[in-house]
């Protein structure tokens, strides 16, 4: 199965953080699954690191290289269809407006991939075709 992981899942898996659920860890380690990381997640990590909101054990460039090469994750570019879909998605009543999450949701929907995320606020996007895994 192809699975898109969100930024928090990527960071939690890299740190071995206990916030990563057992199911999420199993999905990532399952050799039958292809794990995808969006360019949007790397943008988000780079931006948060550069403004001091995210500490990394090494540079963002090294973090990206390690996660892609050493973990075997696949890079997912943001396509025009996902960009268009993101613009069509409504803002949820919960007030969730994170632009990076919206891109990930749109990518997952247009590519027919489940999104592995711990963000409960994304549940409202199930009505628009998002398959969420926790």
N, C-alpha and C positions, 0 to 999 in steps of 0.2 A: 504494500500500500504506500502511496505517496502522501506524506504528511508535511504540512507547513507549520513550523513552530514560531511562536511569537517571541518578542525580544526578551521578556522576562524568563520564559522557559529556556532560551538560549543561555542567558546569564546564570540562571540557577543550575543548569546542567554543567556549565563550565566550572562553577564554584563547588559543585557537590552540595548545594544548599538544600536544607531539609524542607524548604518550601516546595520543592519539586515533588509532586505526588508519586506514589509507587506506580500507578498506572502510566503516568507520563514517562517516568524512567524506563518502564518496560517497553513502551512504544518506541522510545529513542534507541534502546539497545537491541530491539528485535531486528535480526538480520534480514527479515523479509520486508522491512519498511525502508523506504527511501526518505530521508529527512531533508527537508528544504528550509533554507534560511533566506528571507527576502533581503534584497539590497536596502529596503526601507529600515530593517532592523540595524544594519550596519550604519546607516545615516543616523538613526536615533542614538546609538551607542557613541558614535563619534561626536555628535553634538553635545550630548550630556557630559561626556568626558571633558570636552574642551571648555565647558562653562563651570566645571567643578562639581557637577551633580552626580557623577559616577566615577568611582575609583576602579582602576584595573591594575592587575599585577604587572602589566607591561603596556606598551603603546597600543592604541587601537589597531594600527596596521598589523602588529604582531598577534594581537588577539584574533583578528579576522583570519589571518593566515593559519593559525593553529586550529581554529574551529573548523575551517573548511578542509584543510589538508589532513590534520591529525584525527579529527573526528569523522571525517568522511561525509560531511554535510554537503549538500548541493546548493549552489547559489541560484536564486530565482530573481531575475530582472523584473522590474515593473514594466508591464506592457501597456499599450494604449488602451486595450479593452478594460484592464483593471483600473486605470486612471479614470476612464469614463464611468465605470460602475461606481467608483468611490463617490463621484459627484452626484450620482443618482440616489445614493443611500440616504435615508432620513437621519436626522439627529435624534437620538433616543431621548425619551422622557427623563431618563436617569441623569441627563445632562452630560453624558459621555461624549466628548468631542476631540479626543486625542487623534491628531491627524495620522500618526503612524499606525495606530490600531485600525483606523478606517481603511488605510491602504492594504493592510494585511487581510482584513475581512473581505475587501473587494477582490484581492488576489485569490483567496481561497474559494470564493464563490465562482468566479469566472473560470478557474482552472479545475473546479470540481474536486478540490482537495479539502480534507478536514483540517481545521486550524486547532493546533494543540496550544491551549491557553489556560492560564489560571484566573483570568480576568472575568469575574462573574457579570460585569456590566455588559459584556458582549452577547449575553444570552438573547437580548432583544433582536439581534440580527438573524436568529434562527428563522424567523418569519420571512426573511428575504433570501433564504436558501443556504445560509451558513450552517455547516456541520461542525460542531464544536466537540473537541475531546478534552478531557481534563487529566 
